[in-house]
Amino acid sequence: MSSPIPSPLRVPINIKGGEKIHLFIHEDTKGTLFHVDDIEANENGESPYQLVEGKSYEYELDKGYSLETSKIVTRSKIKSDSHKGRIITNIYVGSLSINVFKKEEAEPVGKVVLEIRSVKTDYRTDYRIMLEEITVKTAELLMQHSGLVNQQFTLDPNCSPRTLYQNFAFIRSIVCTEEFADALHRIHTSPIKRWKEAEVTRSISNIRRINHRTAKQLATKNNRSPLPCGHPMGDCLNSLPHKVTVPHKEETVDIPENRFVKYVLQVFLQICFTIANHKATISNPRLKKEALLVCEKLEQYLSFSLFKDLSNLTILPLNSPVLQRKEGYREVLQTWLMFDMAARLGWSGGDHVYEAGKKDVATLYEYWLFFKLLELMEEVFQIAPVSYDQLIVESPGGLELSLQQGKVLALEGVYINPNRNLRVEFSYNRTFSSSQHYPQGGTWTKQMRPDYTLSIWPDGISKKDAEKEELIVHIHFDAKYKIDLYKELFQDDIDPDEEKEEQRKGQYKRADLLKMHAYKDAIRRTVGAYVLYPGDKKQVFSNYHELLPGLGAFAISPSKSKKGTEGLKDFLNAVVGQLLNRASQWEKISYHVYDALKKPNTMVVKEKLPEPCGKNRDLVPDETFVLIGFYKNKAHRDWITDNFLYNTRTDNNPGSLPLNEQTTKARYLLLHGHGETKASLLYKLDKEGPKIYSKELLLEKGYPEPSLPFYIVYKIIEEKEPEFKNKVWDITKLKGYKGGRDSAIPFTASLTELMQVVIKKEN
């Protein structure tokens, strides 16, 4: 890439009638104006006058002229300065064609073409690699659909400039590859040859073997010489011809496989030449320039000496072992198949990438990443490769690639594992709608649409039930084709004043990081949100002790290899490992979230309670149980308070205490006696839970007259906690209370329920 030039950039414009005017462009940011060498500009099909994406400029035309306004070009609001204005490139990348108007004329009198280059210096290479990769992938899908090619690509003379450029972009991405060039050079330097039968005329003295045909020529051929007397053949012939025609074998390159290679180049040249001269190129001069460049390259290939004396191809030898296996020939055959397929494929999503000469590298990066992520999902989760009918759909014009920004595309499969099968859904452009009603899916604020979403839940459970029971997890990825994104996202030494100034300008550097936080916090059941960008560093943050929940970024640069995706692959494998761990902390968290939120809360506790800290950290009123116990008389009560023990019956009789979660985990004991409906004796119980005591052991501890062989016994560790002093509870209002003779039967209540029946509060 060339070096920047100082302001202003002087751009000449040819006007109708042979007049020439000038456009002067001044940069707001130093180093963002370029005048590229004509050779470099032509090689890349670009204008030599170049600006940079995401920058702003002042412009000025000769007086009496103005530029057509758009989202990028604005005109001065001062009437006398209509020849001045601003150019704000935003995220636009590629050829920018702007009409020029003269003051008194309604129709444009000229046009200026500028190039908006990406801030990434290698965007040209990235663009080519990504478009070629997408072409290869879609061609593979099409070959599943169509089998062997039996049609030849033709151009509709009435097709739109958009469709024409889309077709050409596919073609160029295949033809202008290093692999294609290498294949042709291999064929040229080491072509396949075969022996062929031919006939040559030789002197009669050079004949070594005589067959029936040669013997016939000896007797009948003209231009003869008489035989001398005594010649051995004089008995049957008077003379012999000077020359005869004999069979001969010779090597030749004029074979179907070499003719096929020449034919492929001729077809490519014909189509590119047709595109260059199509009427649609009138409104798209960039297309004409790029098509002619490809024509020039193809003509160079056809000038190879190998192709000069080859016959015309009469049949496509697609089943030839040479074309299918021989190095060089194999690549040409594959290129031909992909070319024929891709050129006949529609792709509405491509509008955003290369419409009217635009090179939207950021959008192309998003599409390219879709295929890269799809490969990873298939590999990590061992899901069968996606079939054509999920990505290639029927359209009025034939076949259409359904990949398009803003259009939802979801692919699903099952990850098979001996311990746990997981259902996996990979979505592109999935919209999470706003839903205030828990436990529905979506967001609890406003709708959001990450670029890619990976959703995983246990197989055998519907997606709806998995959402309802907190069994599904969502992991989101956003594509960001930016330079220095890693630094913008994760650097620790950002000056606070500088950051505030950037925010005021609308250029907050950590906006993408905040967006990941928004996905994680707003979209229900989201456990991760990550940026994907073309760089060389990754960063993963974990919220707790495990990988998920988390945030971060992965560096994936455009490449035909899997280089750059290794870090993301390792991450996805670790995700699988965590989801297969049934004892993971996330498994516990998801259950407790479900358990706590499965029903709306109708209970309110505003009474003073012990603070849930230290030894009391697990004091959750709804999950803290109180045993409502009965004492028979004063002697029984004194025994309880003296021994810090409370006993109750354990047998099959109706009055016995059932051993369930609430009774075994009871944290408090509230005592009441005969006829007492108000209770104030609240004790704290040992966390080890109840034990079984024999009749003999109770007698040793002074229990008065035990009648049963065994009892359930609780150990009391404290009397009252300060927060419960001077409180009295009406136990008759508890749902487990039974009146009359059954009032002696022990039962449990949650601390939340108990605090609803307080009748005497702290003084």
Disulfide bonds with the S-S distance in Angstrom:
none
